[in-house]
Amino acid sequence: MEKEYSCTKCNSPYGYPQGMLIICPECGHEWSDNTESDEPVRSELIIVDANGNTLVDGDDVTVIKDLPVKGAPKPIKAGTKVKNIKLKEGDHNIDCKIKGFGAMALKSEFVKKAN
């Protein structure tokens, strides 16, 4: 007998598994079923700045040292303020836009949270 999956949004009893997700045919909602998984639930991404302050999406940060940029004639200067950052996984864990440079990926170890 197959396991029944009730939708977590509309409580429809017709949810069905597809790959790693459960899908509700009535409302289209998709969710994961972690109850059968031996894998631990992944915790939220925690990224800290050079001073150990926790960063979150939308924070403003300040660059703490001159950062050379490939293909650019000048580096990003220390003290440059970067607004509305977006965090991601990986080595360069901050996505942002810097005036005069455009879209950029930075390492959190070279920024500090702005006041």
C-alpha positions as a Markdown table, in Angstrom:
| # | Residue | x | y | z |
|---|---|---|---|---|
| 1 | Met | 0.0 | 0.0 | 0.0 |
| 2 | Glu | 1.3 | 3.4 | -0.9 |
| 3 | Lys | 1.7 | 6.2 | 1.6 |
| 4 | Glu | -0.9 | 8.9 | 1.5 |
| 5 | Tyr | 0.4 | 12.5 | 1.3 |
| 6 | Ser | -1.9 | 15.3 | 2.5 |
| 7 | Cys | -1.1 | 18.7 | 1.0 |
| 8 | Thr | 0.3 | 21.1 | 3.6 |
| 9 | Lys | -1.4 | 24.0 | 2.0 |
| 10 | Cys | -5.0 | 22.8 | 1.0 |
| 11 | Asn | -5.1 | 19.5 | 2.9 |
| 12 | Ser | -6.0 | 17.6 | -0.3 |
| 13 | Pro | -5.4 | 13.8 | 0.2 |
| 14 | Tyr | -4.1 | 13.4 | -3.3 |
| 15 | Gly | -0.5 | 14.4 | -3.0 |
| 16 | Tyr | 2.0 | 12.3 | -4.9 |
| 17 | Pro | 5.8 | 12.0 | -4.8 |
| 18 | Gln | 7.9 | 13.1 | -7.8 |
| 19 | Gly | 11.6 | 13.0 | -7.3 |
| 20 | Met | 12.5 | 14.6 | -4.0 |
| 21 | Leu | 9.2 | 16.6 | -3.7 |
| 22 | Ile | 5.6 | 15.9 | -3.0 |
| 23 | Ile | 3.2 | 17.6 | -5.4 |
| 24 | Cys | -0.5 | 18.5 | -4.8 |
| 25 | Pro | -2.5 | 18.1 | -8.1 |
| 26 | Glu | -5.3 | 20.3 | -6.8 |
| 27 | Cys | -3.5 | 23.5 | -5.8 |
| 28 | Gly | 0.0 | 22.8 | -7.4 |
| 29 | His | 1.8 | 23.2 | -4.0 |
| 30 | Glu | 5.2 | 21.4 | -3.8 |
| 31 | Trp | 7.0 | 20.4 | -0.6 |
| 32 | Ser | 9.6 | 18.0 | 0.6 |
| 33 | Asp | 8.9 | 15.0 | 2.8 |
| 34 | Asn | 11.7 | 14.9 | 5.4 |
| 35 | Thr | 10.0 | 12.3 | 7.6 |
| 36 | Glu | 11.5 | 9.3 | 5.9 |
| 37 | Ser | 14.9 | 10.8 | 5.3 |
| 38 | Asp | 17.9 | 9.8 | 7.3 |
| 39 | Glu | 19.6 | 13.0 | 6.2 |
| 40 | Pro | 19.6 | 15.8 | 8.8 |
| 41 | Val | 17.5 | 18.8 | 8.0 |
| 42 | Arg | 19.9 | 21.5 | 6.6 |
| 43 | Ser | 20.1 | 24.5 | 8.9 |
| 44 | Glu | 20.0 | 28.1 | 7.6 |
| 45 | Leu | 23.0 | 29.6 | 6.0 |
| 46 | Ile | 25.0 | 31.5 | 8.7 |
| 47 | Ile | 27.5 | 34.0 | 7.3 |
| 48 | Val | 29.6 | 36.4 | 9.4 |
| 49 | Asp | 31.6 | 39.5 | 8.6 |
| 50 | Ala | 35.2 | 40.2 | 9.4 |
| 51 | Asn | 34.2 | 41.3 | 13.0 |
| 52 | Gly | 32.1 | 38.2 | 13.6 |
| 53 | Asn | 28.7 | 39.9 | 13.2 |
| 54 | Thr | 26.0 | 37.7 | 11.6 |
| 55 | Leu | 24.9 | 39.0 | 8.1 |
| 56 | Val | 21.4 | 38.6 | 6.7 |
| 57 | Asp | 19.9 | 39.4 | 3.2 |
| 58 | Gly | 19.4 | 43.1 | 2.8 |
| 59 | Asp | 22.1 | 44.3 | 5.1 |
| 60 | Asp | 24.5 | 47.1 | 4.2 |
| 61 | Val | 28.2 | 46.4 | 4.5 |
| 62 | Thr | 31.4 | 48.4 | 4.2 |
| 63 | Val | 34.5 | 47.0 | 2.4 |
| 64 | Ile | 37.5 | 46.9 | 4.8 |
| 65 | Lys | 40.4 | 46.7 | 2.4 |
| 66 | Asp | 41.2 | 47.6 | -1.2 |
| 67 | Leu | 40.0 | 44.7 | -3.4 |
| 68 | Pro | 41.4 | 44.2 | -6.9 |
| 69 | Val | 38.9 | 43.4 | -9.6 |
| 70 | Lys | 39.8 | 41.4 | -12.7 |
| 71 | Gly | 39.3 | 43.5 | -15.8 |
| 72 | Ala | 38.8 | 46.7 | -13.9 |
| 73 | Pro | 41.3 | 49.6 | -14.1 |
| 74 | Lys | 41.0 | 50.3 | -10.4 |
| 75 | Pro | 40.3 | 48.3 | -7.2 |
| 76 | Ile | 37.2 | 48.6 | -4.9 |
| 77 | Lys | 38.5 | 51.0 | -2.3 |
| 78 | Ala | 38.4 | 50.3 | 1.4 |
| 79 | Gly | 35.4 | 52.2 | 2.9 |
| 80 | Thr | 33.1 | 51.6 | -0.1 |
| 81 | Lys | 29.6 | 51.1 | 1.2 |
| 82 | Val | 27.6 | 48.3 | -0.4 |
| 83 | Lys | 23.8 | 48.3 | 0.1 |
| 84 | Asn | 21.2 | 45.5 | 0.0 |
| 85 | Ile | 23.5 | 42.4 | -0.1 |
| 86 | Lys | 22.2 | 38.9 | -0.9 |
| 87 | Leu | 23.8 | 35.9 | 0.8 |
| 88 | Lys | 24.6 | 32.6 | -1.0 |
| 89 | Glu | 26.7 | 29.5 | -0.4 |
| 90 | Gly | 30.2 | 29.2 | -1.7 |
| 91 | Asp | 33.6 | 30.9 | -1.4 |
| 92 | His | 32.3 | 34.3 | -2.6 |
| 93 | Asn | 29.2 | 34.3 | -0.4 |
| 94 | Ile | 27.9 | 37.8 | -0.9 |
| 95 | Asp | 26.1 | 38.9 | -4.1 |
| 96 | Cys | 25.7 | 42.7 | -4.5 |
| 97 | Lys | 25.9 | 45.7 | -6.9 |
| 98 | Ile | 28.6 | 48.2 | -6.4 |
| 99 | Lys | 28.2 | 51.7 | -7.9 |
| 100 | Gly | 30.9 | 52.0 | -10.7 |
| 101 | Phe | 31.5 | 48.3 | -10.9 |
| 102 | Gly | 28.1 | 46.6 | -11.3 |
| 103 | Ala | 27.2 | 43.1 | -10.1 |
| 104 | Met | 29.8 | 41.6 | -7.9 |
| 105 | Ala | 30.5 | 38.6 | -5.6 |
| 106 | Leu | 32.4 | 39.3 | -2.4 |
| 107 | Lys | 33.9 | 37.3 | 0.4 |
| 108 | Ser | 32.4 | 38.0 | 3.8 |
| 109 | Glu | 35.8 | 38.2 | 5.4 |
| 110 | Phe | 36.5 | 41.4 | 3.5 |
| 111 | Val | 33.5 | 43.4 | 4.7 |
| 112 | Lys | 32.0 | 44.6 | 8.0 |
| 113 | Lys | 28.4 | 45.3 | 8.8 |
| 114 | Ala | 27.6 | 48.9 | 8.3 |
| 115 | Asn | 26.0 | 50.9 | 11.2 |
